[in-house]
Amino acid sequence: MQRLLNRLGNVPIAVFDAAWTLLEHNDLWAALHGETRRRAGRETNLVWRTFHNDPGRVRHPSPEGHRAALVADLRGVASRYPADRRLAAMIGDLRRSNTDFARLWDGSAVAHHASGRKTIDHPQVGPIELDCDVLSLHGADLRIIVFTAAADSEAAGKLRLLTVTGLQDMTAPTPSSTGHAKDRGVGTA
C-alpha cells in the first residue's frame, strides 16, 4: 500500500480501514487536508469527526446526505464485524453523544459510501472543487480515497501548487509573529 501512496504523489490519496479510521496518506493528502499525523485514537476516524463537528476542510454538497451515507456504510461494517469491541464501543459512544447519529443509526439503511464531488476549503489556495472516488481493496476491507481534478482546470493548478508548497504556511507573517524586538516596539523611540 505504501508503494501505491508514494507513486501517486500527484493526487491526494489516503487509506482508511472498514470503519473509516485513517491508516495512511501521502504528502499531497496532508497538504490538502492539513496535518493529520498528530491526531490519535478516535480523532483519526472520519465518522467520529463528522459527528463531533470536525469535518476538516471538506465541504459536502449535501451534508445530511453525507452523514446518512456514512452511517449506512458503518452499519454494514458492524454487521461484517459483530465481534469487534472497539467498533461497537465507538458506535455506542456516537449513539449516546450525538442525537443525529442515533437517529440515523436507528434507521435501517445499509449502503456503501459512494464517490462524489466535494469542495476543499484550503486556507492558502482557496476553495478547490474535486472529484472524490472511494475505492475498495478486495479482500482487505480497506478504502482508498482519491481526490482528482479535471486536467488543465483551476483545481488542477491548485493541486499542482500544493505539491510544491506542501504543508508550508504561505500567509504573510504579522509583525507580532515574527519575533523581532523591533516589530514588537521594543527598543524603538
Backbone as a printed PyTorch tensor [residue, N CA C, xyz], in Angstrom:
tensor([[[  0.8210,  -1.1870,   0.0000],
         [  0.0000,   0.0000,   0.0000],
         [  0.8700,   1.2590,   0.0000]],

        [[  1.9390,   1.2490,   0.7800],
         [  2.8250,   2.4150,   0.8480],
         [  3.4280,   2.7340,  -0.5220]],

        [[  3.7430,   1.7060,  -1.2810],
         [  4.2870,   1.8960,  -2.6290],
         [  3.2890,   2.6710,  -3.4890]],

        [[  2.0290,   2.3070,  -3.4000],
         [  0.9860,   2.9880,  -4.1640],
         [  0.8790,   4.4520,  -3.7400]],

        [[  0.8870,   4.6950,  -2.4390],
         [  0.8040,   6.0740,  -1.9460],
         [  1.9770,   6.9120,  -2.4400]],

        [[  3.1610,   6.3300,  -2.4050],
         [  4.3580,   7.0570,  -2.8420],
         [  4.3530,   7.3400,  -4.3350]],

        [[  3.8740,   6.4110,  -5.1190],
         [  3.9020,   6.5790,  -6.5790],
         [  2.8140,   7.5040,  -7.0960]],

        [[  1.7840,   7.6810,  -6.3210],
         [  0.6970,   8.5640,  -6.7420],
         [  0.7890,   9.8990,  -6.0130]],

        [[  1.9820,  10.4740,  -6.0070],
         [  2.2280,  11.7210,  -5.2920],
         [  1.5580,  12.9350,  -5.8930]],

        [[  1.0660,  12.8310,  -7.1310],
         [  0.4330,  13.9830,  -7.7710],
         [ -1.0800,  14.0260,  -7.5520]],

        [[ -1.6070,  13.0700,  -6.7800],
         [ -3.0220,  13.0980,  -6.3920],
         [ -3.1200,  12.8510,  -4.8890]],

        [[ -4.0140,  13.5680,  -4.2040],
         [ -4.2060,  13.3030,  -2.7790],
         [ -4.8650,  11.9350,  -2.6040]],

        [[ -4.2390,  11.0760,  -1.8230],
         [ -4.7410,   9.7190,  -1.6410],
         [ -4.5270,   9.2920,  -0.1910]],

        [[ -5.5220,   8.5910,   0.3510],
         [ -5.4330,   8.1000,   1.7290],
         [ -6.0860,   6.7310,   1.8170]],

        [[ -5.6550,   5.9710,   2.8140],
         [ -6.1910,   4.6340,   3.0530],
         [ -6.8940,   4.6370,   4.4100]],

        [[ -8.1190,   4.1330,   4.4130],
         [ -8.9250,   4.0250,   5.6260],
         [ -9.2890,   2.5640,   5.8470]],

        [[ -9.4980,   2.1870,   7.1070],
         [ -9.9750,   0.8340,   7.3620],
         [-11.4790,   0.7890,   7.1080]],

        [[-12.0940,  -0.3540,   7.3460],
         [-13.5170,  -0.5360,   7.0610],
         [-14.3970,   0.4360,   7.8360]],

        [[-13.9650,   0.8120,   9.0480],
         [-14.7600,   1.6960,   9.9020],
         [-14.4060,   3.1670,   9.7120]],

        [[-13.6420,   3.4940,   8.6920],
         [-13.2730,   4.8590,   8.3360],
         [-12.2210,   5.4740,   9.2530]],

        [[-11.3180,   4.6570,   9.7670],
         [-10.1840,   5.1740,  10.5220],
         [ -9.0220,   5.3570,   9.5590]],

        [[ -8.4400,   6.5360,   9.5570],
         [ -7.3220,   6.8480,   8.6670],
         [ -6.1070,   6.0160,   9.0540]],

        [[ -5.5800,   5.2790,   8.0750],
         [ -4.4010,   4.4500,   8.3120],
         [ -3.1310,   5.0840,   7.7610]],

        [[ -3.2250,   5.6400,   6.5630],
         [ -2.0420,   6.2050,   5.9120],
         [ -2.4890,   7.1610,   4.8230]],

        [[ -1.6090,   8.0870,   4.4690],
         [ -1.8980,   9.0190,   3.3770],
         [ -0.5840,   9.5060,   2.8000]],

        [[ -0.6760,  10.0980,   1.6110],
         [  0.5350,  10.6660,   1.0170],
         [  0.6600,  12.1430,   1.4060]],

        [[  1.7720,  12.7390,   0.9990],
         [  2.0540,  14.1280,   1.3770],
         [  1.0370,  15.1140,   0.8070]],

        [[  0.5520,  14.8610,  -0.4110],
         [ -0.4150,  15.7870,  -1.0070],
         [ -1.7490,  15.7380,  -0.2550]],

        [[ -2.1150,  14.5810,   0.2610],
         [ -3.3180,  14.4910,   1.1080],
         [ -3.1530,  15.4150,   2.3170]],

        [[ -1.9890,  15.3400,   2.9640],
         [ -1.7240,  16.1830,   4.1420],
         [ -1.7390,  17.6600,   3.7630]],

        [[ -1.1680,  17.9950,   2.6040],
         [ -1.1630,  19.3920,   2.1600],
         [ -2.5880,  19.8830,   1.9020]],

        [[ -3.4310,  19.0210,   1.3680],
         [ -4.8100,  19.3920,   1.0550],
         [ -5.6750,  19.4800,   2.3100]],

        [[ -5.5380,  18.5040,   3.1930],
         [ -6.4260,  18.3960,   4.3580],
         [ -5.8470,  18.9630,   5.6410]],

        [[ -4.5720,  19.3130,   5.6330],
         [ -3.9180,  19.7440,   6.8660],
         [ -3.2440,  18.5470,   7.5170]],

        [[ -2.3650,  18.8220,   8.4330],
         [ -1.6060,  17.7560,   9.0890],
         [ -2.5460,  16.8470,   9.8750]],

        [[ -2.4890,  15.5710,   9.5780],
         [ -3.3540,  14.6050,  10.2550],
         [ -2.5670,  13.6400,  11.1290]],

        [[ -1.2710,  13.6290,  11.0100],
         [ -0.4740,  12.6500,  11.7550],
         [ -0.4540,  12.9240,  13.2600]],

        [[ -0.8100,  14.1140,  13.6730],
         [ -0.8460,  14.4340,  15.1010],
         [ -2.1160,  13.9390,  15.7740]],

        [[ -3.0890,  13.5410,  14.9970],
         [ -4.3320,  13.0310,  15.5710],
         [ -4.1170,  11.6080,  16.0770]],

        [[ -4.8670,  11.2510,  17.1010],
         [ -4.7500,   9.9060,  17.6590],
         [ -6.1340,   9.4000,  18.0560]],

        [[ -6.2420,   8.1080,  18.2250],
         [ -7.4900,   7.4960,  18.6780],
         [ -8.6410,   7.7910,  17.7390]],

        [[ -9.7640,   8.1350,  18.3200],
         [-10.9740,   8.3700,  17.5230],
         [-10.8780,   9.6160,  16.6550]],

        [[ -9.9550,  10.5040,  16.9570],
         [ -9.7770,  11.7040,  16.1330],
         [ -9.2850,  11.3460,  14.7310]],

        [[ -8.8460,  10.1140,  14.5240],
         [ -8.4320,   9.6740,  13.1900],
         [ -9.5910,   9.0340,  12.4270]],

        [[-10.7520,   8.9310,  13.0630],
         [-11.8970,   8.2720,  12.4400],
         [-12.8140,   9.3100,  11.7970]],

        [[-13.0660,   9.1340,  10.5170],
         [-13.8740,  10.0750,   9.7430],
         [-15.3010,  10.1820,  10.2720]],

        [[-15.9060,   9.0710,  10.6610],
         [-17.2770,   9.1040,  11.1710],
         [-17.3180,   9.8610,  12.4990]],

        [[-16.3890,   9.5390,  13.3810],
         [-16.3440,  10.2100,  14.6900],
         [-16.1950,  11.7170,  14.5150]],

        [[-15.2560,  12.1200,  13.6730],
         [-15.0140,  13.5480,  13.4590],
         [-16.2280,  14.2260,  12.8210]],

        [[-16.8640,  13.5530,  11.8790],
         [-18.0280,  14.1330,  11.2130],
         [-19.1400,  14.4240,  12.2100]],

        [[-19.3840,  13.5030,  13.1250],
         [-20.4780,  13.6810,  14.0770],
         [-20.0660,  14.4300,  15.3420]],

        [[-18.8150,  14.8360,  15.4060],
         [-18.3670,  15.6970,  16.5020],
         [-17.8940,  17.0450,  15.9540]],

        [[-18.5580,  17.4640,  14.8630],
         [-18.3760,  18.7980,  14.2820],
         [-16.9340,  19.1270,  13.9350]],

        [[-16.2200,  18.1560,  13.4070],
         [-14.8530,  18.3890,  12.9370],
         [-14.6890,  17.7660,  11.5500]],

        [[-15.4170,  18.2980,  10.5580],
         [-15.3250,  17.7140,   9.2250],
         [-14.0400,  18.0750,   8.4910]],

        [[-13.1940,  18.8860,   9.1220],
         [-11.9750,  19.3080,   8.4460],
         [-12.2900,  20.3420,   7.3890]],

        [[-11.5380,  20.3060,   6.3210],
         [-11.6800,  21.3100,   5.2620],
         [-12.6830,  20.9170,   4.1880]],

        [[-13.2470,  19.7260,   4.2770],
         [-14.1370,  19.2220,   3.2300],
         [-15.5380,  19.7980,   3.4040]],

        [[-16.0680,  20.3000,   2.2900],
         [-17.4470,  20.7810,   2.2600],
         [-18.2170,  19.8690,   1.3120]],

        [[-19.2660,  19.2450,   1.8190],
         [-20.0630,  18.3060,   1.0280],
         [-21.2680,  19.0290,   0.4340]],

        [[-21.6560,  18.6810,  -0.7980],
         [-22.8200,  19.3330,  -1.4010],
         [-24.0940,  19.0910,  -0.5850]],

        [[-24.1930,  17.9220,   0.0490],
         [-25.3380,  17.5920,   0.8940],
         [-24.8080,  17.0190,   2.2060]],

        [[-24.5510,  17.8780,   3.1910],
         [-24.0020,  17.3820,   4.4630],
         [-24.8660,  16.3000,   5.1090]],

        [[-26.1840,  16.4710,   5.0740],
         [-27.0780,  15.4620,   5.6650],
         [-26.9740,  14.1430,   4.8950]],

        [[-26.9220,  14.2270,   3.5830],
         [-26.7620,  13.0160,   2.7770],
         [-25.4370,  12.3250,   3.0490]],

        [[-24.3940,  13.1090,   3.2310],
         [-23.0740,  12.5490,   3.5460],
         [-23.1060,  11.8240,   4.8890]],

        [[-23.6980,  12.4530,   5.8950],
         [-23.7850,  11.8160,   7.2170],
         [-24.6110,  10.5370,   7.1510]],

        [[-25.7300,  10.5770,   6.4260],
         [-26.5730,   9.3830,   6.2980],
         [-25.8210,   8.2590,   5.5910]],

        [[-25.0520,   8.6000,   4.5590],
         [-24.2800,   7.5800,   3.8370],
         [-23.2050,   6.9660,   4.7270]],

        [[-22.5430,   7.7960,   5.5350],
         [-21.5270,   7.2680,   6.4540],
         [-22.1400,   6.2920,   7.4540]],

        [[-23.2990,   6.6470,   8.0010],
         [-23.9460,   5.7730,   8.9850],
         [-24.4180,   4.4820,   8.3260]],

        [[-25.0220,   4.5760,   7.1490],
         [-25.4710,   3.3700,   6.4450],
         [-24.2900,   2.4620,   6.1240]],

        [[-23.1750,   3.0630,   5.7430],
         [-21.9680,   2.2910,   5.4600],
         [-21.4400,   1.6380,   6.7400]],

        [[-21.3950,   2.4020,   7.8240],
         [-20.8980,   1.8770,   9.0990],
         [-21.7840,   0.7410,   9.6150]],

        [[-23.0830,   0.8190,   9.3500],
         [-23.9860,  -0.2570,   9.7480],
         [-23.6000,  -1.5530,   9.0360]],

        [[-23.2450,  -1.4520,   7.7700],
         [-22.7780,  -2.6320,   7.0390],
         [-21.4900,  -3.1820,   7.6160]],

        [[-20.5800,  -2.2920,   8.0180],
         [-19.3150,  -2.7090,   8.6360],
         [-19.5960,  -3.4360,   9.9480]],

        [[-20.5050,  -2.8890,  10.7540],
         [-20.8390,  -3.5180,  12.0380],
         [-21.4210,  -4.9110,  11.8370]],

        [[-22.1730,  -5.1080,  10.7600],
         [-22.7290,  -6.4430,  10.5060],
         [-21.6480,  -7.4240,  10.0440]],

        [[-20.6020,  -6.9210,   9.3880],
         [-19.4980,  -7.7980,   8.9670],
         [-18.5470,  -8.1170,  10.1160]],

        [[-18.4810,  -7.2350,  11.1010],
         [-17.5550,  -7.4040,  12.2300],
         [-18.3090,  -7.3160,  13.5630]],

        [[-19.2410,  -8.2350,  13.8160],
         [-20.0440,  -8.1380,  15.0400],
         [-19.2430,  -8.3300,  16.3310]],

        [[-18.0900,  -8.9530,  16.2640],
         [-17.2820,  -9.1990,  17.4700],
         [-16.2440,  -8.1060,  17.7250]],

        [[-16.1980,  -7.0880,  16.8900],
         [-15.2070,  -6.0220,  17.0510],
         [-15.6490,  -5.0890,  18.1820]],

        [[-15.0160,  -5.2330,  19.3380],
         [-15.4170,  -4.4600,  20.5200],
         [-15.1270,  -2.9720,  20.3730]],

        [[-14.0070,  -2.6420,  19.7230],
         [-13.6850,  -1.2180,  19.5320],
         [-14.7190,  -0.5300,  18.6510]],

        [[-15.1170,  -1.2140,  17.5920],
         [-16.1390,  -0.6750,  16.6940],
         [-17.4660,  -0.5210,  17.4370]],

        [[-17.8620,  -1.5420,  18.1800],
         [-19.1180,  -1.4860,  18.9350],
         [-19.0850,  -0.3600,  19.9710]],

        [[-17.9430,  -0.1740,  20.6210],
         [-17.8180,   0.8940,  21.6190],
         [-17.9350,   2.2650,  20.9620]],

        [[-17.3000,   2.4400,  19.8020],
         [-17.3820,   3.7260,  19.1100],
         [-18.8260,   4.0100,  18.6880]],

        [[-19.5020,   2.9990,  18.1440],
         [-20.8930,   3.1850,  17.7240],
         [-21.7600,   3.5290,  18.9330]],

        [[-21.5650,   2.8240,  20.0350],
         [-22.3230,   3.1210,  21.2550],
         [-22.0740,   4.5320,  21.7490]],

        [[-20.8230,   4.9460,  21.7420],
         [-20.4880,   6.3080,  22.1780],
         [-21.0770,   7.3540,  21.2380]],

        [[-21.0640,   7.0750,  19.9420],
         [-21.6700,   8.0040,  18.9840],
         [-23.1790,   8.1020,  19.2040]],

        [[-23.8180,   6.9750,  19.4690],
         [-25.2690,   6.9850,  19.6990],
         [-25.6230,   7.7960,  20.9390]],

        [[-24.7880,   7.7110,  21.9670],
         [-25.0530,   8.4460,  23.2110],
         [-24.6990,   9.9330,  23.0940]],

        [[-23.6910,  10.2430,  22.3100],
         [-23.1910,  11.6230,  22.2830],
         [-23.7650,  12.4790,  21.1640]],

        [[-24.4420,  11.8670,  20.1990],
         [-24.9120,  12.6390,  19.0530],
         [-26.3000,  12.1600,  18.6380]],

        [[-27.2970,  13.0050,  18.8260],
         [-28.6690,  12.6050,  18.5140],
         [-28.8810,  12.3790,  17.0220]],

        [[-28.1690,  13.1300,  16.1850],
         [-28.2770,  12.9420,  14.7370],
         [-27.7650,  11.5560,  14.3540]],

        [[-26.6140,  11.1610,  14.9030],
         [-26.0910,   9.8210,  14.6290],
         [-27.0820,   8.7680,  15.1210]],

        [[-27.6040,   8.9350,  16.3390],
         [-28.5370,   7.9560,  16.9050],
         [-29.7740,   7.8070,  16.0210]],

        [[-30.3030,   8.9330,  15.5420],
         [-31.4840,   8.8890,  14.6710],
         [-31.1830,   8.1280,  13.3890]],

        [[-30.0390,   8.4300,  12.7760],
         [-29.6680,   7.7500,  11.5360],
         [-29.3600,   6.2760,  11.7870]],

        [[-28.7130,   5.9750,  12.9090],
         [-28.3670,   4.5880,  13.2250],
         [-29.6280,   3.7480,  13.4390]],

        [[-30.6500,   4.3440,  14.0300],
         [-31.8890,   3.6170,  14.2920],
         [-32.6850,   3.3550,  13.0180]],

        [[-32.2950,   3.9700,  11.9140],
         [-32.9080,   3.6700,  10.6250],
         [-32.4530,   2.2930,  10.1630]],

        [[-32.8160,   1.9100,   8.9800],
         [-32.4860,   0.5540,   8.5290],
         [-31.5840,   0.5150,   7.3020]],

        [[-31.1640,   1.6600,   6.8270],
         [-30.3830,   1.6940,   5.5850],
         [-28.9950,   1.0840,   5.7800]],

        [[-28.6040,   0.2740,   4.8070],
         [-27.2480,  -0.2630,   4.7260],
         [-26.7720,   0.0390,   3.3150]],

        [[-25.6120,   0.6520,   3.2000],
         [-25.1080,   1.0300,   1.8790],
         [-23.6020,   1.1650,   1.9300]],

        [[-23.0050,   1.2630,   0.7610],
         [-21.5780,   1.5510,   0.6580],
         [-21.4310,   3.0300,   0.3400]],

        [[-20.4290,   3.6330,   0.9310],
         [-20.1830,   5.0550,   0.6880],
         [-19.7910,   5.2390,  -0.7760]],

        [[-20.3940,   6.2000,  -1.4230],
         [-20.1860,   6.3980,  -2.8550],
         [-19.2260,   7.5470,  -3.1320]],

        [[-18.7870,   7.5950,  -4.3530],
         [-17.9370,   8.6850,  -4.8130],
         [-18.7990,   9.9180,  -5.0560]],

        [[-18.1520,  11.0690,  -5.1850],
         [-18.8990,  12.2880,  -5.4450],
         [-17.9740,  13.4740,  -5.6070]],

        [[-18.5700,  14.6270,  -5.7570],
         [-17.8220,  15.8750,  -5.9180],
         [-17.8170,  16.5960,  -4.5780]],

        [[-16.6490,  17.1120,  -4.1860],
         [-16.5180,  17.7960,  -2.9010],
         [-15.6740,  19.0440,  -3.0770]],

        [[-15.8550,  19.9750,  -2.1700],
         [-15.0520,  21.1910,  -2.1650],
         [-14.1790,  21.1760,  -0.9230]],

        [[-12.8980,  21.4320,  -1.1130],
         [-11.9580,  21.5390,  -0.0090],
         [-11.6890,  23.0260,   0.1870]],

        [[-11.9370,  23.5250,   1.3910],
         [-11.6640,  24.9290,   1.7060],
         [-10.2440,  25.0260,   2.2430]],

        [[ -9.3080,  25.3130,   1.3510],
         [ -7.8980,  25.3480,   1.7310],
         [ -7.5040,  26.7680,   2.1370]],

        [[ -6.8130,  26.9290,   3.2610],
         [ -6.5040,  28.2760,   3.7480],
         [ -5.5480,  29.0750,   2.8660]],

        [[ -4.6990,  28.4250,   2.0870],
         [ -3.7500,  29.1650,   1.2570],
         [ -4.2030,  29.3280,  -0.1920]],

        [[ -4.7890,  28.2960,  -0.7890],
         [ -5.1280,  28.3810,  -2.2160],
         [ -6.6160,  28.5920,  -2.4610]],

        [[ -7.4100,  28.6370,  -1.3950],
         [ -8.8370,  28.8610,  -1.5450],
         [ -9.5970,  27.5760,  -1.8150]],

        [[-10.8810,  27.6960,  -2.1510],
         [-11.7020,  26.5070,  -2.3890],
         [-11.2220,  25.7350,  -3.6170]],

        [[-11.2170,  24.4180,  -3.4800],
         [-10.8120,  23.5380,  -4.5810],
         [-11.9270,  22.5170,  -4.7740]],

        [[-12.5620,  22.5370,  -5.9400],
         [-13.6240,  21.5790,  -6.2330],
         [-13.0020,  20.3540,  -6.8930]],

        [[-13.1780,  19.1940,  -6.2470],
         [-12.5210,  17.9640,  -6.6950],
         [-13.5020,  16.8050,  -6.7690]],

        [[-13.1580,  15.8360,  -7.6150],
         [-13.8690,  14.5650,  -7.6190],
         [-13.2610,  13.7110,  -6.5250]],

        [[-14.1160,  13.0480,  -5.7540],
         [-13.6600,  12.1820,  -4.6680],
         [-14.1290,  10.7690,  -4.9810]],

        [[-13.1850,   9.8880,  -5.2090],
         [-13.5090,   8.4950,  -5.5020],
         [-13.1230,   7.6200,  -4.3250]],

        [[-14.0450,   6.7480,  -3.9340],
         [-13.8120,   5.8030,  -2.8520],
         [-13.6510,   4.4310,  -3.4850]],

        [[-12.4460,   3.8970,  -3.3940],
         [-12.1300,   2.6000,  -3.9780],
         [-12.0000,   1.5750,  -2.8590]],

        [[-12.3890,   0.3390,  -3.1380],
         [-12.2630,  -0.7290,  -2.1480],
         [-11.1510,  -1.6670,  -2.5690]],

        [[-10.3650,  -2.0830,  -1.5960],
         [ -9.2970,  -3.0390,  -1.8500],
         [ -9.8440,  -4.4260,  -1.5560]],

        [[-10.0600,  -5.2060,  -2.6060],
         [-10.6780,  -6.5290,  -2.4930],
         [ -9.8990,  -7.4280,  -1.5330]],

        [[-10.6140,  -8.0380,  -0.6220],
         [-10.0050,  -8.9810,   0.3040],
         [ -9.3850,  -8.3600,   1.5350]],

        [[ -9.2390,  -7.0490,   1.5760],
         [ -8.5920,  -6.4090,   2.7230],
         [ -9.5530,  -5.5070,   3.4970]],

        [[-10.7370,  -5.2420,   2.9480],
         [-11.7160,  -4.3530,   3.5670],
         [-11.1200,  -2.9950,   3.9060]],

        [[-10.3330,  -2.4830,   2.9680],
         [ -9.7580,  -1.1480,   3.0870],
         [-10.4240,  -0.2390,   2.0720]],

        [[-10.4490,   1.0440,   2.3720],
         [-10.9910,   2.0420,   1.4570],
         [ -9.8610,   2.9840,   1.0690]],

        [[ -9.7640,   3.2330,  -0.1910],
         [ -8.7680,   4.1700,  -0.6970],
         [ -9.5410,   5.3680,  -1.2390]],

        [[ -9.2600,   6.5270,  -0.6850],
         [ -9.9230,   7.7470,  -1.1550],
         [ -8.9270,   8.5330,  -1.9880]],

        [[ -9.3630,   8.8810,  -3.1870],
         [ -8.5250,   9.6220,  -4.1270],
         [ -9.2910,  10.8700,  -4.5580]],

        [[ -8.6440,  12.0170,  -4.4500],
         [ -9.2100,  13.2700,  -4.9460],
         [ -8.5160,  13.6120,  -6.2580]],

        [[ -9.3020,  13.9280,  -7.2910],
         [ -8.7270,  14.2870,  -8.5850],
         [ -9.4200,  15.5340,  -9.1290]],

        [[ -8.7230,  16.1670, -10.0570],
         [ -9.2580,  17.3580, -10.7240],
         [ -9.1860,  17.1380, -12.2280]],

        [[-10.0890,  17.7680, -12.9440],
         [-10.0500,  17.7070, -14.4030],
         [ -8.7440,  18.3330, -14.8930]],

        [[ -8.1610,  17.7330, -15.9210],
         [ -6.9040,  18.2400, -16.4790],
         [ -7.0570,  19.7000, -16.8950]],

        [[ -6.0320,  20.4800, -16.6480],
         [ -5.9750,  21.8920, -17.0330],
         [ -7.0630,  22.7590, -16.3930]],

        [[ -7.6650,  22.2890, -15.3220],
         [ -8.6750,  23.0900, -14.6220],
         [ -7.9990,  23.9430, -13.5510]],

        [[ -8.7500,  24.9000, -13.0210],
         [ -8.2360,  25.7210, -11.9230],
         [ -7.8830,  24.8300, -10.7240]],

        [[ -8.7230,  23.8380, -10.4590],
         [ -8.4620,  22.9200,  -9.3410],
         [ -7.1730,  22.1370,  -9.5580]],

        [[ -6.9120,  21.7230, -10.7970],
         [ -5.6660,  21.0020, -11.0930],
         [ -4.4620,  21.8990, -10.8320]],

        [[ -4.5770,  23.1670, -11.1840],
         [ -3.4960,  24.1160, -10.9130],
         [ -3.2540,  24.2890,  -9.4230]],

        [[ -4.3320,  24.3310,  -8.6520],
         [ -4.1860,  24.4580,  -7.1980],
         [ -3.5380,  23.2060,  -6.6000]],

        [[ -3.9030,  22.0360,  -7.1190],
         [ -3.2570,  20.8030,  -6.6350],
         [ -1.7710,  20.8000,  -6.9710]],

        [[ -1.4300,  21.2690,  -8.1810],
         [ -0.0040,  21.3430,  -8.5530],
         [  0.7440,  22.2800,  -7.6120]],

        [[  0.1270,  23.3910,  -7.2660],
         [  0.7470,  24.3250,  -6.3310],
         [  0.9610,  23.6600,  -4.9700]],

        [[ -0.0140,  22.8890,  -4.5130],
         [  0.1220,  22.2090,  -3.2240],
         [  1.2020,  21.1270,  -3.2450]],

        [[  1.4740,  20.5460,  -4.4200],
         [  2.5650,  19.5600,  -4.4760],
         [  3.9000,  20.2370,  -4.2160]],

        [[  3.9870,  21.5270,  -4.5150],
         [  5.2250,  22.2780,  -4.2880],
         [  5.2710,  22.8410,  -2.8720]],

        [[  4.1750,  23.4480,  -2.4280],
         [  4.1840,  24.1110,  -1.1240],
         [  4.0110,  23.1460,   0.0350]],

        [[  3.3310,  22.0320,  -0.1960],
         [  3.1220,  21.0610,   0.8740],
         [  2.4010,  21.6660,   2.0550]],

        [[  2.9370,  21.4480,   3.2540],
         [  2.3190,  21.9400,   4.4830],
         [  2.8310,  23.3100,   4.8980]],

        [[  3.6330,  23.9540,   4.0410],
         [  4.1570,  25.2740,   4.3860],
         [  3.0190,  26.2760,   4.4970]],

        [[  3.0990,  27.1460,   5.4770],
         [  2.1300,  28.2230,   5.6380],
         [  2.6000,  29.3810,   4.7730]],

        [[  1.8510,  29.6880,   3.7280],
         [  2.2530,  30.7130,   2.7680],
         [  1.6470,  32.0820,   3.0810]],

        [[  0.9590,  32.2150,   4.2190],
         [  0.4010,  33.5160,   4.5720],
         [  1.5110,  34.4040,   5.1130]],

        [[  1.3870,  35.6920,   4.8790],
         [  2.4040,  36.6420,   5.3390],
         [  2.3640,  36.7310,   6.8590]],

        [[  3.5310,  36.7230,   7.4980],
         [  3.5480,  36.8210,   8.9610],
         [  3.1380,  38.2190,   9.4040]],

        [[  2.5210,  38.2840,  10.5590],
         [  2.1760,  39.5740,  11.1480],
         [  3.3760,  40.0370,  11.9630]],

        [[  3.5240,  41.3320,  12.1890],
         [  4.6810,  41.8160,  12.9550],
         [  4.8270,  41.1320,  14.3090]],

        [[  3.7280,  40.8120,  14.9700],
         [  3.8210,  40.1820,  16.2870],
         [  4.2430,  38.7240,  16.1990]],

        [[  4.1420,  38.0920,  15.0100],
         [  4.5020,  36.6820,  14.9050],
         [  5.9260,  36.4610,  14.4160]],

        [[  6.6260,  37.5220,  14.0300],
         [  7.9840,  37.3380,  13.5140],
         [  9.0000,  37.1690,  14.6090]],

        [[  8.6960,  37.6680,  15.7920],
         [  9.6110,  37.5000,  16.9120],
         [ 10.6880,  38.5600,  16.9930]],

        [[ 10.7180,  39.5050,  16.0790],
         [ 11.7320,  40.5570,  16.1110],
         [ 11.3400,  41.6230,  17.1230]],

        [[ 12.2950,  42.0040,  17.9700],
         [ 12.0280,  43.0050,  19.0050],
         [ 11.5530,  44.3110,  18.3820]],

        [[ 12.1640,  44.6780,  17.2570],
         [ 11.7920,  45.9260,  16.5950],
         [ 10.3170,  45.8880,  16.1820]],

        [[  9.8600,  44.7160,  15.6860],
         [  8.4770,  44.5860,  15.2540],
         [  7.4970,  44.6720,  16.4160]],

        [[  7.9430,  44.3640,  17.6130],
         [  7.0680,  44.4160,  18.7850],
         [  7.1430,  45.7720,  19.4760]],

        [[  7.9320,  46.6940,  18.9180],
         [  8.0490,  48.0150,  19.5050],
         [  9.0990,  48.0930,  20.5930]],

        [[  9.8660,  47.0410,  20.7850],
         [ 10.8990,  47.0260,  21.8130],
         [ 12.1430,  47.6930,  21.2550]],

        [[ 12.6940,  48.6160,  21.9880],
         [ 13.9340,  49.2710,  21.5700],
         [ 13.7330,  50.3530,  20.5380]],

        [[ 12.5050,  50.7720,  20.3270],
         [ 12.2660,  51.8600,  19.3790],
         [ 11.9350,  53.1110,  20.1610]],

        [[ 12.1810,  54.2380,  19.5570],
         [ 11.9640,  55.5190,  20.2440],
         [ 10.5250,  55.9160,  20.2170]]])
